[in-house]
Amino acid sequence: MIRYGTLKPLAVTLFLLATTGIIDVQLSLSYENEIKGLSAEMAEDISVAGKKTVAVVDFPDLQGNITGLGRFIAEEFSVALAGAGKGFEVVERTHLRVLLKEHKLSLTGLIDPETAKKLGEIAGVDALVIGTITPFGDSVRISAKILDTSTAKVVGASSCNIAKTKAVEELLVTAVETPALAESAARSGPLPPKTKSKTQTGVVVNKVQFDVRECRISNGTLICDLVITNNDDDKIVSLCGYRRNTHEKSVATDNFNVARHASEVEIPERKLKHNEYVSVPLVHNESVAVRFNFYGFTPDVTSLTMLTIRGSDTRVGNFTAVLKNIAVIR
């Protein structure tokens, strides 16, 4: 069973707190304090109940939809509980999602006692952390429960409110999974990639040609290699990974409708690599190989429905290049 090891919660936290302007320090501290307080309460309840192995599932809204915020909150709780030092272990969530798909279990069905018991058996956990997120005016209510997988009884419950910053609102409207999609996955297993959509692995934007050479999965990382060619006059082209204080993020969306922003962008031959962006001077008709790394994809991804590359150049300004229906190899 895969367990949490060395994690990087700070990078993920900064992604949630990033806005189009200056980060509001007070709101940031409030968010962190609420998450820490709620996770500390849950850790105490898990310890008192004598549970030794815990799994945290995505937090849906009241309609059962899984949003980017619900998945992010679950990740934050997983990290916090793993570091609580209360004598229990936390199952790595990517491993948990693989088990759900292998055994055709619906995420939205985890509140069902029989489903909770079954997951407890196949994942080897004796407690599940489940919950919901509910927008209220300028805040979002997070409600969490701890289920005993042997009885499906609640052994702990807590709630808190976080401020609805612009970044939080963006994650709230980013759909990851709906009840219909979850039920389809439960009945039929992983959804196949869309085969009727037109493949577009090359595109020209601002007189720059973007061509996908290869996308592959390696140890949970999606690696996309592209070649960009400058068909314009000499200029500097900047390519975004994720810029913390802007919307300028390159994003990959897989055939399960899971989207991740780029964790790193690099130009290997020029030894340029950064998590936010890289800038490269290109003369007319010059080409260069570019690599984007996206963390957190499951091994069963077979294609990308969309690869969105964002950046800017010194002649035209900001641009967005969209490539579609790209096969993912191993």
C-alpha positions in Angstrom: 0.0 0.0 0.0 1.3 3.4 -0.9 1.7 5.8 2.1 2.4 9.5 2.3 6.1 10.3 2.3 7.7 13.6 1.6 5.0 16.0 0.4 5.0 19.7 -0.8 1.8 21.2 0.7 3.2 24.7 0.4 3.2 24.7 -3.4 -0.4 23.5 -3.5 -1.5 26.0 -0.8 0.1 28.8 -2.9 -1.9 27.7 -5.9 -5.2 28.0 -4.0 -4.2 31.4 -2.5 -2.9 32.9 -5.8 -5.1 35.7 -7.2 -4.8 38.2 -10.0 -3.4 40.8 -7.6 -1.5 40.9 -4.4 -2.2 38.0 -2.0 -4.3 39.2 0.9 -2.2 38.0 3.9 -5.0 38.2 6.4 -7.2 36.0 4.3 -4.3 33.6 3.7 -3.6 33.2 7.3 -7.3 32.8 8.1 -7.6 30.0 5.5 -4.5 28.2 6.9 -5.7 28.5 10.5 -9.1 27.1 9.6 -7.7 24.1 7.8 -5.2 23.5 10.6 -7.8 23.7 13.2 -10.3 21.4 11.5 -7.6 18.8 10.7 -6.4 18.9 14.3 -9.9 18.1 15.5 -10.2 15.3 13.1 -6.8 13.9 14.0 -7.8 13.9 17.7 -11.1 12.1 16.9 -9.3 9.5 14.8 -6.8 8.9 17.5 -9.5 8.6 20.3 -11.4 6.1 18.1 -8.3 4.0 17.9 -8.1 4.0 14.1 -4.8 3.1 12.6 -5.3 3.6 8.8 -7.2 6.5 7.2 -8.3 7.5 3.7 -9.6 11.0 2.7 -12.0 11.1 -0.3 -12.9 14.1 -2.4 -15.4 16.6 -0.9 -18.5 17.1 -3.1 -21.0 19.9 -3.0 -24.5 19.2 -1.9 -25.5 18.1 -5.4 -22.7 15.5 -5.4 -20.5 17.3 -7.9 -16.7 17.1 -7.3 -15.1 20.5 -8.0 -11.4 21.5 -8.0 -12.0 23.0 -4.6 -13.4 19.8 -3.2 -10.4 17.8 -4.5 -8.0 20.4 -3.2 -9.5 20.5 0.3 -9.3 16.7 0.5 -5.6 16.9 -0.5 -4.9 19.5 2.2 -6.6 17.4 4.9 -4.6 14.3 3.7 -1.3 16.2 4.1 -2.3 17.7 7.5 -3.5 14.3 8.9 -0.4 12.6 7.6 1.7 15.0 9.6 -0.4 15.0 12.7 1.7 12.5 14.6 -1.2 10.7 16.2 -0.2 7.2 15.5 -2.2 6.5 12.3 -1.3 6.3 8.7 -3.0 8.1 5.7 -3.4 6.3 2.4 -2.0 8.2 -0.6 -5.0 9.6 -2.6 -3.8 8.8 -6.1 -3.7 5.1 -5.0 -7.2 5.5 -3.5 -8.6 6.8 -6.8 -7.0 3.9 -8.7 -8.7 1.4 -6.3 -12.0 3.2 -6.8 -11.8 2.8 -10.6 -10.5 -0.8 -10.4 -13.4 -1.9 -8.2 -16.0 0.3 -10.0 -16.9 2.3 -6.9 -18.5 5.7 -7.2 -17.0 8.6 -5.3 -20.4 10.0 -4.7 -21.5 6.7 -3.2 -19.0 6.7 -0.3 -21.7 7.8 2.2 -23.5 4.5 1.6 -22.6 2.1 4.5 -22.0 -0.9 2.2 -19.8 1.1 -0.1 -17.8 2.5 2.8 -17.3 -1.0 4.2 -16.2 -2.3 0.8 -13.7 0.5 0.3 -12.4 -0.2 3.8 -11.8 -3.8 2.9 -10.1 -3.2 -0.5 -8.0 -0.3 0.6 -7.2 -1.7 4.0 -8.4 1.3 6.0 -10.5 1.4 9.1 -11.6 5.0 8.9 -12.8 7.3 6.0 -12.8 11.1 6.1 -15.7 12.4 4.0 -17.3 15.8 3.8 -19.0 18.5 1.7 -18.3 22.1 0.6 -21.2 24.6 0.5 -20.8 28.2 -0.7 -22.4 30.8 1.6 -22.1 34.5 0.5 -18.5 35.5 0.9 -17.4 32.2 2.5 -17.4 28.4 1.9 -18.6 26.0 4.6 -16.5 22.9 4.9 -18.1 20.0 6.8 -16.1 16.9 7.5 -17.1 13.5 9.0 -15.1 10.5 10.1 -16.6 7.1 9.3 -15.7 3.8 10.9 -15.5 1.5 7.9 -16.5 -1.6 9.8 -19.8 -0.1 11.0 -20.2 3.0 8.7 -21.0 5.0 11.9 -19.7 8.5 12.4 -17.0 8.7 15.0 -16.2 12.4 14.6 -17.5 15.5 12.8 -16.2 19.1 12.5 -16.8 22.1 10.3 -15.3 25.5 9.4 -15.6 28.4 7.1 -13.0 29.7 4.6 -13.1 33.1 2.8 -14.3 32.9 -0.8 -11.4 34.6 -2.5 -11.2 34.8 -6.2 -8.9 31.7 -6.4 -11.5 29.8 -4.3 -14.3 30.9 -6.6 -12.3 29.6 -9.6 -11.8 26.2 -8.1 -15.5 26.1 -7.1 -16.5 26.3 -10.8 -13.9 23.9 -12.0 -15.8 20.6 -12.5 -13.9 17.4 -11.9 -16.7 14.9 -11.6 -20.5 14.9 -11.6 -22.8 12.3 -10.2 -23.7 11.1 -13.7 -20.0 10.7 -14.6 -19.3 8.9 -11.3 -22.2 6.4 -11.8 -21.0 5.8 -15.4 -17.5 5.0 -14.2 -18.9 2.7 -11.5 -20.9 0.7 -14.0 -18.4 0.6 -16.9 -15.0 1.3 -15.4 -12.7 4.1 -16.7 -14.2 6.1 -19.5 -12.4 5.7 -22.9 -11.0 8.8 -24.6 -13.3 10.5 -27.1 -12.5 9.1 -30.5 -14.9 11.2 -32.6 -13.3 14.5 -31.8 -10.8 16.0 -34.2 -7.1 15.5 -33.2 -5.2 18.8 -33.1 -1.5 18.2 -32.1 -0.2 21.3 -34.0 -1.4 24.9 -33.9 -0.1 28.4 -34.9 -0.6 31.3 -32.6 1.0 34.7 -33.0 3.1 33.3 -35.8 4.6 30.7 -33.5 4.0 27.0 -34.4 3.3 24.6 -31.5 3.7 20.9 -32.3 3.3 18.0 -29.8 6.0 15.4 -30.1 4.9 13.1 -27.3 3.0 13.0 -24.0 3.7 10.2 -21.5 3.0 9.1 -17.9 5.9 8.3 -15.6 5.4 7.8 -11.8 2.3 10.0 -11.7 3.9 12.8 -13.8 2.5 13.7 -17.2 5.4 14.8 -19.4 4.6 16.6 -22.6 7.3 17.3 -25.1 6.6 20.0 -27.8 8.6 21.8 -30.4 7.9 25.5 -31.0 9.0 27.3 -34.1 9.1 31.1 -34.5 7.7 32.1 -37.9 7.7 35.8 -37.0 10.6 38.3 -36.8 13.1 37.8 -34.0 11.4 37.9 -30.6 11.5 36.5 -27.1 8.8 33.9 -26.3 7.8 33.2 -22.7 6.0 30.0 -21.7 4.0 29.6 -18.5 4.0 26.8 -16.0 1.9 28.4 -13.4 2.4 32.1 -12.4 1.2 32.4 -8.8 -0.4 35.9 -9.0 -2.0 35.6 -12.4 -4.3 33.4 -14.5 -1.4 32.5 -16.7 -1.2 28.8 -16.2 -0.6 26.0 -18.8 -3.1 23.3 -18.2 -3.6 19.6 -19.2 -7.0 18.0 -19.1 -7.2 14.2 -19.3 -9.8 11.8 -20.6 -11.4 11.6 -17.1 -11.9 15.4 -17.2 -9.2 15.9 -14.5 -7.3 19.1 -15.1 -3.8 20.0 -13.7 -1.7 23.1 -14.1 1.9 22.7 -15.2 4.3 22.2 -12.3 7.4 22.9 -14.4 8.3 24.1 -17.8 11.8 23.6 -19.3 13.9 24.0 -22.4 16.4 21.2 -22.0 18.9 22.2 -24.7 19.3 25.7 -23.1 19.2 24.4 -19.6 16.2 26.6 -18.7 13.7 25.2 -16.1 11.2 26.9 -13.8 7.9 26.3 -12.2 6.5 29.7 -13.2 7.8 30.4 -16.7 10.8 30.3 -19.0 11.7 32.9 -21.6 13.7 32.1 -24.8 15.0 34.3 -27.6 14.1 32.9 -31.0 15.2 34.3 -34.3 13.1 33.9 -37.5 12.4 30.3 -38.4 14.2 29.0 -35.3 12.8 25.9 -33.4 13.3 24.8 -29.8 12.2 21.7 -27.8 10.0 22.5 -24.8 8.9 20.2 -22.0 5.9 20.6 -19.6 5.6 18.5 -16.4 2.2 18.0 -14.8 2.1 16.3 -11.4 -0.8 14.2 -10.0 -2.2 12.2 -13.0 -3.2 8.6 -12.5 -1.5 5.8 -14.5 -4.7 4.9 -16.4 -4.9 8.2 -18.3 -4.9 7.3 -22.1 -5.3 10.7 -23.7 -5.5 14.5 -23.2 -8.7 16.1 -24.3 -7.0 19.4 -24.2 -3.5 20.8 -23.7 -3.6 24.6 -23.1 -0.3 26.4 -23.4 -0.2 30.0 -22.1 2.5 32.6 -22.6 3.5 35.9 -24.2 6.0 37.3 -26.6 7.7 40.6 -27.1 6.0 41.4 -30.4 2.3 40.6 -29.8 1.8 40.0 -26.1 -0.2 37.3 -24.3 -1.3 34.2 -26.2 -3.1 30.9 -25.6 -2.3 27.8 -27.7 -4.9 25.0 -27.5 -4.0 21.4 -28.7 -6.7 18.7 -28.5 -7.1 14.9 -28.3 -3.5 13.9 -27.7 -2.6 10.2 -27.1 -0.7 9.5 -23.8 1.8 6.7 -23.9 3.8 4.9 -21.2 
